[in-house]
Amino acid sequence: MDIGYLLGILALGTIAAVIIFALVSKSRTEKRMADDDAPKSRLAKDAPNK
């Protein structure tokens, strides 16, 4: 096994992990945005002052 194959596998694995992480984060964010009972961010304009 050549080092080039190993580097290619590691690169593709890293790219796949980043894509999976992004898709999971996107779905969680969309789910939270659709939930009316989710607390507002402290950075939102209409966030409650505490």
Buried (B, 14 or more C-beta within 10 A) or exposed (E): EEEEEEEEEEEEEEEEEEEEEEEEEEEEEEEEEEEEEEEEEEEEEEEEEE
